Amino acid sequence: MSEKDIKKSNSSENNYEMNWERYEKALSKVLQNFANRGYEKVTIEELWVETSLPKDLLLELIKERNIVFPEEIKEIKYKNDIIWSSNKE
């Protein structure tokens, strides 16, 4: 492998872009599953168990991304804080 090929390879690794859409769809689907089971309130810990996604990623998705929140879900909590509520929208 030439030096040029190595630089090109390293450059593509450093430019990794996260596929947010995949995570948004996964979280939206899990939220719908909770709604289908009759949940109105969900915790980050419950979402973490269902998705295996890191808690900080879940928090960012909920606060900053295009998540489809089922109308049956009224709030999402993390520890003692409400981080999302249907009343906020």
Backbone bond lengths (Angstrom), bond angles and torsions (degrees), N, CA, C in turn:
res aa  C-N    CA-C-N  psi(-1)  N-CA   C-N-CA  omega(-1)  CA-C   N-CA-C  phi
1 M - - - 1.456 - - 1.523 108.61 -
2 S 1.296 116.40 129.94 1.461 120.57 -178.81 1.527 110.22 -77.74
3 E 1.335 114.86 165.86 1.470 120.48 179.03 1.524 110.40 -61.49
4 K 1.328 116.71 -36.68 1.467 121.62 178.66 1.530 110.78 -62.92
5 D 1.353 116.71 -43.13 1.464 120.99 178.75 1.521 111.45 -64.54
6 I 1.330 116.56 -38.47 1.469 120.59 179.55 1.519 110.07 -65.19
7 K 1.329 117.07 -44.66 1.466 120.50 178.79 1.523 110.82 -62.28
8 K 1.326 116.44 -41.42 1.462 120.56 179.12 1.526 110.41 -63.68
9 S 1.316 117.08 -42.23 1.463 122.01 179.15 1.521 110.73 -63.55
10 N 1.321 117.63 -46.84 1.464 121.39 178.87 1.510 111.92 -63.67
11 S 1.326 116.29 -37.15 1.454 121.27 179.70 1.524 110.78 -63.25
12 S 1.320 118.67 -42.50 1.462 120.99 -178.75 1.527 111.01 -69.04
13 E 1.329 117.78 -32.14 1.462 120.17 177.16 1.518 111.16 -68.21
14 N 1.314 117.55 -37.58 1.461 121.50 -178.54 1.520 112.02 -74.65
15 N 1.313 118.37 -19.06 1.457 122.14 -178.67 1.523 112.08 -97.38
16 Y 1.316 116.45 23.46 1.460 120.88 179.57 1.515 109.27 -59.19
17 E 1.302 115.39 131.21 1.456 120.38 178.66 1.516 109.34 -116.03
18 M 1.309 115.80 132.73 1.452 121.12 -177.66 1.528 109.88 -71.30
19 N 1.321 116.82 138.59 1.454 121.65 179.30 1.535 108.35 -89.97
20 W 1.327 115.38 83.36 1.459 121.23 -176.24 1.517 111.84 -61.27
21 E 1.311 117.30 -37.82 1.467 121.18 -176.58 1.530 111.00 -58.27
22 R 1.306 117.20 -39.30 1.463 121.44 179.57 1.537 110.56 -62.07
23 Y 1.326 116.35 -44.10 1.462 120.30 179.85 1.527 111.78 -70.17
24 E 1.325 116.23 -38.05 1.467 120.27 177.84 1.526 110.57 -60.81
25 K 1.325 116.75 -46.02 1.466 120.74 179.82 1.524 111.33 -64.63
26 A 1.323 116.73 -41.75 1.470 120.64 -179.71 1.521 110.79 -62.63
27 L 1.326 116.86 -45.87 1.463 120.30 -179.27 1.524 110.88 -67.02
28 S 1.322 117.40 -41.15 1.472 120.59 178.02 1.523 110.70 -60.67
29 K 1.312 116.77 -39.98 1.465 120.99 179.17 1.526 111.57 -65.61
30 V 1.320 116.94 -42.85 1.465 120.83 178.57 1.523 110.56 -64.59
31 L 1.326 116.96 -41.22 1.465 119.90 177.18 1.527 110.73 -61.07
32 Q 1.331 117.18 -39.76 1.469 120.60 177.77 1.521 110.32 -64.81
33 N 1.329 116.89 -38.22 1.470 120.04 177.12 1.523 111.20 -62.15
34 F 1.336 117.15 -41.24 1.465 120.29 176.34 1.528 110.60 -62.81
35 A 1.318 116.60 -42.76 1.465 121.14 178.91 1.524 110.46 -61.65
36 N 1.325 117.14 -41.64 1.463 121.53 179.23 1.523 112.11 -63.62
37 R 1.324 116.81 -26.65 1.464 121.75 178.33 1.528 112.40 -89.10
38 G 1.337 116.99 2.58 1.452 120.73 174.93 1.520 115.59 92.96
39 Y 1.315 118.04 9.85 1.466 120.79 177.98 1.520 110.14 -74.02
40 E 1.326 116.44 138.04 1.463 121.85 170.77 1.523 110.57 -110.53
41 K 1.334 115.99 -29.84 1.455 122.18 178.86 1.524 108.47 -120.65
42 V 1.339 114.68 133.33 1.458 121.32 -177.50 1.520 107.79 -129.82
43 T 1.325 116.48 146.08 1.461 120.59 175.95 1.524 110.25 -106.66
44 I 1.310 115.18 157.75 1.463 120.55 176.05 1.521 109.76 -59.55
45 E 1.323 116.52 -36.51 1.457 120.51 179.83 1.533 111.21 -62.16
46 E 1.328 117.29 -39.84 1.466 120.83 177.06 1.530 110.60 -65.76
47 L 1.326 116.26 -40.61 1.464 120.13 177.73 1.523 110.74 -65.76
48 W 1.319 116.49 -38.05 1.456 121.64 178.65 1.527 110.54 -62.20
49 V 1.333 116.95 -44.27 1.467 120.77 179.36 1.524 110.49 -63.51
50 E 1.313 117.75 -41.70 1.467 121.87 -177.59 1.526 113.39 -72.19
51 T 1.345 116.79 -35.06 1.466 119.89 -173.35 1.523 114.33 -103.76
52 S 1.321 117.14 -23.59 1.477 123.08 -172.49 1.522 112.38 65.09
53 L 1.315 117.67 13.78 1.459 121.01 176.21 1.529 108.92 -81.85
54 P 1.317 117.94 145.38 1.467 120.49 177.89 1.531 111.26 -58.92
55 K 1.315 115.66 146.39 1.468 119.84 -177.40 1.522 112.46 -59.57
56 D 1.339 117.63 -39.20 1.460 118.91 -179.70 1.529 111.85 -65.43
57 L 1.321 117.10 -33.37 1.461 120.44 176.13 1.531 110.10 -69.01
58 L 1.319 117.50 -42.11 1.463 120.99 176.82 1.529 111.02 -59.63
59 L 1.329 116.28 -44.20 1.467 120.29 179.44 1.521 111.04 -61.73
60 E 1.324 117.01 -43.54 1.459 119.89 179.27 1.521 111.18 -65.00
61 L 1.305 117.31 -42.14 1.462 120.57 178.91 1.520 111.32 -59.65
62 I 1.318 116.36 -45.14 1.467 120.48 -177.46 1.522 111.44 -68.26
63 K 1.314 117.10 -40.57 1.466 120.23 -175.28 1.523 113.65 -83.01
64 E 1.339 117.83 -32.19 1.460 120.15 -168.09 1.522 115.85 -119.23
65 R 1.315 118.59 -9.05 1.464 119.63 -171.20 1.524 112.34 -115.75
66 N 1.327 115.94 178.73 1.466 123.79 -176.54 1.523 110.74 -90.36
67 I 1.296 116.17 75.88 1.454 121.26 179.14 1.525 108.84 -93.16
68 V 1.326 115.61 137.15 1.460 120.36 175.29 1.527 106.75 -88.84
69 F 1.322 115.19 112.60 1.463 120.91 179.14 1.520 108.91 -96.00
70 P 1.323 117.68 118.02 1.469 119.37 177.17 1.531 110.11 -61.13
71 E 1.307 117.08 145.61 1.471 119.55 -177.80 1.526 112.09 -64.55
72 E 1.332 117.56 -20.87 1.472 120.55 178.66 1.535 112.23 -71.24
73 I 1.314 116.95 -26.96 1.468 121.04 179.12 1.521 107.98 -81.48
74 K 1.330 116.19 120.42 1.468 121.38 -176.41 1.514 113.06 -97.27
75 E 1.361 117.45 -31.75 1.461 118.73 178.59 1.520 111.83 -158.42
76 I 1.326 114.20 155.93 1.453 122.26 175.35 1.513 106.95 -125.34
77 K 1.332 115.79 129.36 1.460 121.08 -176.84 1.522 110.76 -116.42
78 Y 1.318 114.24 151.26 1.459 122.27 171.15 1.514 106.41 -131.49
79 K 1.313 115.54 116.79 1.465 122.82 -172.05 1.526 106.71 58.49
80 N 1.319 119.40 -119.03 1.468 120.21 179.91 1.524 113.12 -104.80
81 D 1.323 116.58 7.96 1.460 120.69 -176.52 1.524 111.32 -103.76
82 I 1.318 115.79 138.48 1.462 121.08 172.63 1.524 106.26 -83.54
83 I 1.329 116.70 117.22 1.464 119.32 -178.72 1.527 112.34 -98.77
84 W 1.325 116.35 -17.41 1.462 120.79 174.10 1.524 107.81 -150.70
85 S 1.316 114.84 139.40 1.459 120.81 177.45 1.522 108.98 -143.23
86 S 1.315 116.38 143.83 1.459 120.11 177.78 1.527 110.64 -66.24
87 N 1.315 118.05 -20.01 1.474 122.14 177.82 1.517 112.64 -73.58
88 K 1.339 117.41 -19.91 1.473 121.06 -178.22 1.514 112.02 -76.67
89 E 1.314 116.86 -22.52 1.455 118.99 -174.14 1.506 112.10 -91.54
